Amino acid sequence: MTAWQNRERGPITEEKLLRAVNILADIVEQHGPAHRPLYQDVKRELEEFRRRQQESSAAAELAFATQVGRVA
């Protein structure tokens, strides 16, 4: 537990969430459905993260296109 507490905390990234989903999927497969709610929560968080990233990218593209339209 001490090793876990000393880990560097950084921003949540898609890679970290995907790794957590894969680890939890393995745990559920090996140890049964008791861990399934946690797996499903992390999987939903990954989907939400991806949705927010897509929305953010779309908003940035729209803002850029709007700025380019004003300049031209």
Secondary structure, 3 states (H helix, E strand, C coil): CHHHHCCCCCCCCHHHHHHHHHHHHHHHHHHCHHHHHHHHHHHHHHHHHHHHHHHHHHHHHHHHHHHHHHHC
